[in-house]
């Protein structure tokens, strides 16, 4: 992917300071290109997004998003509330299809398969992705049945296979040692942090190509949050993870790459260490240092 520059003012735009000029341009509905760091050129993309836009009725929520999500890495999306982070994440597994007024333009590809191809089976697509939501959502079933649920709906009935997958997924979610002696107890009896890790175990039980996490720690205390962050580090490499977070410190701790979004635009996207210490754009620096947002 080529690096775009936004250091020159847009045609017809005043020559006020770049951060102010760019934010005003977005507010005025003018097109603004993403500043994409060159480091992404060397990555193998599992998910490719090209000129992707989304509308809720007449209201446009995403504007020409173009980005590659590197395989086996953790990519974080940050930005003010309402900037489109979760909308973009939910677009990847087409959860926004459930909203009648939604329409999209542009392309998304998962391992070169077009996500919005009308011939694509959306149910099969969602099986290729694990989704972890802001609020943990264990089913009112046993711990065991929660974990193996993706296999059950695929028709797997072999007990040995189910037990093997359950143990592997719980190990992967760093939960096996805490629940191995009560696998057939209700999952609703777990603590909030344990329930969230159980949801992660359920998500990885189906061996997804991408693990999508929408603010998975926002409802957790610092100890539980630390365990989820440690878990993400353990899963790095084996899984490609995309996380939406309102916590910039969390993004800086756990992610390899970070995308900064503002009012439905992807402003800057690159290596997390670089973006947080030497961002290309002054807007990014202003947001990270708390000057706005």
N, C-alpha and C positions, 0 to 999 in steps of 0.2 A: 504494500500500500504506500502510495507516495505521501510525503509530508506536505501539508498545505500551510500557507502563511497567512496570517491575518494582521501583520504589522502595518499594512497600508490601509488607509481609510477606504470604505466602500464608496462607489461613485455617488456623488451628491451628498456625502456625509461630511459633517464638519470635521475639522482637525483638532477636536478636543482630545484630552488624554485617552489613550486606547481603551482602558477599562470602561470609562464612562461612555465613550463612543460606541463600543460594541454592545453594551447592555441597552443603551438607547436604541440602537439599530434593531435589536431583537424586539424590544417593546413596541417599536414602530412597524414591526412586521417585515423588516428587510431580511434577506437571506444572509446567513453568516456561516462560513465554513468551519469545520472542525480542525483544530490543530492536533495532528496525529504524530506521535513521536516515531522516529525512525526505527527504534528498537523492535517495533511490531513487524517490520519487514522480514525479520529473521525467524518469525514464529510460524508454526503450522496451525492454521485456523480450523477449529472444529465447528464454529458457528460464524457465518458470514452475513453481515447486514449491509444492504446497499440501498441508499436513498429511501429509507423506510419512513413513511408518514402515517399517522392515524388520526381519525376524527371521531368524536362523540357527537353525532348529529352535525350541527354546523360548527361546533367548536373543535379546533385543531389542537391536539394534545402532543403530537410528536412531529418534528420537522426534519425531513430528509436525513435521518440518522444513518451514518455509514461507519461501520466498525467491524473488526475481526476479533473474535474471542479465541485466545491461544489454547491449544490442547494441553491438558494436564496442569494448567495454571489456575490461580484464583484471580478473578477479575471483579473489582468492586465498582459500584455505581454510587456516586455521592452527589449532593446538591440540595438546595432548599426544599422544604415540603411543597408538594404539588408541581415539581419540575418534570415529572414524567418517568422517574426511575422505575417505579413499580409497573406502570403501564408498559414500558419497554420490556421488562422482565416477563410480564404476563402475556405479551405478544409472542414470545418465543414458543410457548406451548399452546398458543391460541385460546387462552382462557377468556380473552376479550370477545371471542366469538359469541359468548353467552349473552352479550349485551346487544340488543336488537339494533341500536342506532349506530353501531361501530362500522366504519369502513376503513380500508387501508390501501396504501399504494407503496410500490417498491418491492424489494425482495429480501427474504431471509432464507438461508440454506443451512441445514444441519448435515454435516458430512456430505455436502454437495447435493442433498435432496431438498428441493424447494418446499419450504414449510407451508406456503400459501398456494401451492398447486391445488386446483379444485379437485383433482383426481386423488389427492392424498387422503388416506384414512386418518382422521384426526385422533381417533382412539389409539391407533397404532403409533402415531406420532408421540402422544403423551406417554406411552409406555417406554419410549426411548429417553425420557427425561424424568428426573426425580424433582419433586417440588416440595419445599419446606416453607410454611407460611409464618407470618408474624406471630400468630397465636397457635400454640401447639394444638393439634386436632387428632388425638388418638381416638380410635373407634371404641365403642363400648363392648370390647371383646377382650380376650386374654392377651397378655404380652406376646405370646407365641403367635396367635392368630393375627395380631396387628402386623407383625413383621412379615409373615408369609402371605399376607393378603394379595400382593401383586402376582404371586404364583398361583394362588387359588383362582383368581379371576381368569388366569390363562389355562385353567383346567388341570393343573398339577395336583395329583392325589398321592404320589409316592411319599410315604411317611419319612423314609430315610433321606430323600432329597429335601423335603421341607425342613427336617431337623438340621441338616447340614447347612442350608441357606440361612436359617434362623441364627444358628451359632455364628456363622461367618459375618452376617450383617450386624449382629450385636457386638461382636468383637470390633468390627469396623467402626461402630458408633461409640466405642469405649464404654459399653454398658453391660457387657456379658458378666463381668465379675459382680455386679450389683444385683442382677436379676436372675442368674442361672438357676437358683433354687426356688424361684417362684414364677416360672414361665407361664403357668396356667392360672395365675391370679389376674384379676382385672387390671388392665393398663391404666384405668382411671385412678388407681391407688398410688401411682407414682408421683413424685414431686414434679413441680413445673419444669425444672431443668431436665429431669429424667424423661419426662414426656416429650420434650423437644428432641432429645437424643434418640428416643424411640421412633419419632417421626423421621429422623434422619436414617435410622436403621431400615425402616420401611421403604424409604426412598431409594436406598442403595441395594436393597434386596433384589430389585429387578435389574441390577447391573446397568444403570443408565449411562448414556453417552455424555449427558450434561446434568449437573445438579444445580437447580435454581433455588436460591434462598432469599426470601423477601423479609428483610429485617428480622432474622431469626432470634435475635437476643434482646429485642426491645422490651419484652415483658419479663425479662429474667433479672435476678440479682447479680451482683458482680462475680460471685463465686461460680454460679451456673454459667454466666457469660464466658468466664475464663475457660471452663471445660469445653464449651462449644467452639471457642477459638482454637484451643489445643486440638480438638477433633478435626477442624478444618485443615490444620497444618498436617495432621496425620494422613488425611485423605488426598492432599495435594500430590499430584503426579498420577495417582491411580484414577482420579476423577477430574474432570473439568468443572470448576465451580464458578458460578456467577452470583454475587451477593449484592443486594441492595441494602445500604446501611445509612442511617442518619448520623451515625457516630464516626466522625472523621478519624479519631484516634484508632478506632477498630479497623477502619480501612487501611490505615498506615501500618497497623500491626500484622494483619493477616494476608493482605493481597499482594500479588505480583504486579498487577496492572490496575490502574484506576481511571475511570471516566467521570469527568465533572459535567453535570447537566444543569441547565438553567432554562426555565420556561419552555420545555420541550425540545431544546437544542442540546446536542453534545458539543460542549465548548472545547475541551481539551482531553486527550486520551493518550496515556503513555505509562511508562514504568512508574510504579508507585513511589519509589524512593526519589526519582527525579521530580515527579509532579508535586511532591510535598516539600521538597527542599529547593529546587530550582525550576519552577514551572516556566514554560515559554511565555505564557500570557499573564498580563497583570491582573486580569479578571480572576484567574484561578488563584493567584496569590492573595488577592483581596478577599476571596471567599474563605480560603483556608485560614487566613489570619483573622477572620471575624469582622472584616470591615463592612460586610453585608451578608444577608441570608439568615 
